């Protein structure tokens, strides 16, 4: 089969479907997409609320909890303990399919009736209620998209970490602060894309370093200060003059380091231990195209945020993964799943599910909401195996014959992910706002929903000007204060676990609230998942990298970078 050029229903731009794409669609028996890859990605992310949290009562136990659905949401919302319990029956919401109405119109009604999981958390976590899209946590606070992490707070995209604060995109790290894209680091501060290092501060693109400070592109080094090799004695003398326990000193050194890093070409792309793969931050993978933040993946395309493998033979899945195969057009899908298509927030031992929201376990689900176990289910109603397959075929044919048209007139037949207007969230509550930013006016002009966020009124008991400059001067009583964020004005507290950590690492009390600190790192993380065209300053070839000229005045292609640095 030859490649074909299609015109996207949404953005009206042309896109190409390659022969191997057609082979995949044929393998899982779905029609080719009518949205381009970028519009498909935006549509999926418009269903993924990671950071917007609200205090509200559970609609079952009536107790207040922190949820990703506001109290005035149109949905029935249960706290995690209630939702995962056997205290209610999702099958009681089962209903017959109406062949006189489009599928998505009926599914939207089911979605609004069946209780939803208020915060995307498992019940295997302990002492970790204020997190979202996370599992297997212990003693954590405000972690998002995290798994197997403990004694940590304020971060995004964590896997198997311990005692890390104000960090994003970390795996197998311990005792780290203010780091981004770190792997197997311990007692490190201010890292950016560095791995397997110890007792170091402000390193970028470095590996296997110990006792190094404010440097870039180091390999197997000790006692390096601003890229200058020193003796042990001179190194400790130099860093002794820079006490980063002071907020003023920390910020001054951080600004100086950012300028220093620009003298050195950053690593242009991260595709490590991978074969025939394109994208960025791809590890231990094979035959993966246009993938971002994936690990142990094979024969896949358009995957994003699937950092825990193995994953194989899957297309267009955004978030989760973890032993996933033959999945397509899913958002937050994973953990021992196969054949999950056009579904959102579904997985955990799930097989053969289509158009599902919160199907967790079981097999052969079609158009279901919050089914936690069971087989051969359509619209939350059980069928015999024979009737299920016959009925499913009739519904698929009906979806082709009577498509759903959204408010913009776009047509949805079988083979498309949910229309964006079915999302449970306003556009600016979702991860889409980072990758595809829109103003309120732009969003409303596209008929997307928008929620105006109001900063809750709080009595600020301490301004940032009154916070002690040095961590050694911060009293125990600071955990009782409500500090006003210098950026957004929101009040925030220093929790006891955080204060102990800051003292242990000798780093200062923050002046911004956790959400502003997380937002800053997420904005940087999004930039590194966008590739732009640059010309190598060494060999003059054109190539793709995530670094624009402003962020990296000097850039090398990966071949020249490895020859120069590795």
C-alpha positions, 0 to 999 in steps of 0.5 A: 500500500502506498502513502496517502495525503489526507486533509485534516478535518480540524485544521484543514492542513494536509498530512500523510498516512504512511504504508506502515500506518495503514498496516497498523490500522488494518491489524487492529481493524480501525479506519484511518484517522481524519485528524492530523497527528497534531490535532489528534494530540491536542484533542486527547490532551483536552481530556487530561486535567493534571494540575487543576484541583478543587476542594469539593464533597464526595457525592457518595460519602459527602466528605470533602476531598481534593478533586480535579472536578470543581464543586459546580461540575455537571458530573457525579463525582466520588472520592477515590476510596468510594469510587474504588469500593464495592459500595456502589454498582456501575451496572445500575446505570446500564441502558439500551442503545438508541439507534435513532440517535448518534453514538456520542450524543448518547455516550455523553449522557452516560458519562454525565450520569455514572459516578467518576473518579474524583482524583486519578489515584489508586488505593495502594498509596499511603498518606498521599491524598493531595496528588493526581494521576498518580499511584503507588505513593507514600508520604507525598504531596502535590505530585502529578503524573507520578508513580512509585515515589515516596517522601516527596512533594511539588513535582511532575512526571516522577517514577521511582524516586525518594525525597525529591522536591520541586523537580520534574521528569525524574526517575530513580533519584533520591535527595534532589531539589530543583531538578529537571530531567534527571536519572539515578542522581543523589544529593543533587541540586539544580540539575538539567538533563544530567544522570548518575551523579552525586553531591553536585549542583547546577549541572547540565547535560552531564554524566557520572559526576561527583562534587561538581558545581555550575558546569555543562557537558561533563563526563566522569568528573570530580571537583569541577567548578564552572567547567574549570578542573580544580583540586579537591581543596580548591573546589571546596574553597570555591563552593564554600564562598557560595552559600546557596542556603541563602535565597539571594545567593541561590538566585544570583548563582542560578542566573549566573549559571544560566549564562554560563551554560549558554557558552556550551552547546547543549545535547541536541536530542535525547534518543538513547539506547534506541534504534530507528526512532524519532522524537525526543526523550526516547529510551531503550526503544526500537522502531518508534516514530514521533514519540516523546517521553517514552521508555521500552517501546517498540513498533509504535508511533505518536506516543507521549508520556509513556515512561514505564514500559514495555509498550509495543504496537501502539499508536496515538496514546498520550500518558501512562503505558506500562505493558501496553500493546495494540492500543490506539487513540487513548489518553491516560491508558495503561498497566497491563492493557491490550486492544484499548481503543478510543478510550480515556483514563482506562486500564489496569488489566483491561483487554479489548475496550472501545470508547470507554471512560474509566474502564478498569479491568475486565474485557470486551467493553464498548461505550462504558463508563466506570466499569471496574470488572466484567466482560461483554459490556455495552453502555454499562449493560452486560450481554452474552458473548454472542450478543455482544459481538453482534450488537457491537457490529450493529453499533459500529455500522450505525456510527458510520451511517449516523455520524455525530457532528460537533458544534463546529460541524466536524463529523465523528464516525467510528474510528475517531477519539471523543469529540473535544466537547465531551471532555469533562474539563474546560480547555484551560484546565487541561494539559492541552493549554501547555502544548496548544496555548489559547487565550480565553477569547480564542478558546471561546471562539472555537466553542471550547469551554473555559473556567475562570480561576479565582485565587481563594481568599486567604489571610496572608500571615507573612510576605516573601520580604519577611521570609528569612533569607537563609534556611538556617534562620527559618524557625520551626514556626514557619510551617504555621505561616501562610506565605504570599506567593510573589508571582500569583499572590496565592497563599501557601505553606511550608510543610514540615517534611519540606522544611526538614528537607530544605535544611538537610540540603541547605537550600532556601525557603521558596518565594513562590507557591507550589503551583507556580514552581511546578508551572515553570518546570512544565513550561520548560518541559513542553519546550523540550518536546517540540523540535525545531530546525537548526544548523549545526555550528560545527559541520553545518548540516541541518537537523532537528532539536528542541533548542531555539537560538535564544536558549542555545546560541551554540548548537551541534548535531548529535554526531558532532556533540558526541565527538566533542563531549562524549 
